[in-house]
Amino acid sequence: MRLIYAMYLDVPVYYCKFKTTQEKALDKEEVQKVADPRQSKSETDELKMNEEDQFRDRSSMNGGA
């Protein structure tokens, strides 16, 4: 019975530790995104890159240009 009660008390402690760790990880991730602007691309940049990649793929399949 003591073991079950001890396990019951460990659940909130584990949850609090997990929550604080998760918040720290999210904060760290946000800082990295702000610090390195090359990683954050707008939707138009991604569309342009996808179009260029598709064009390169087509031209390489047709013998290149």
Order of alpha helices (4+ residues) and beta strands (2+ residues): alpha-alpha
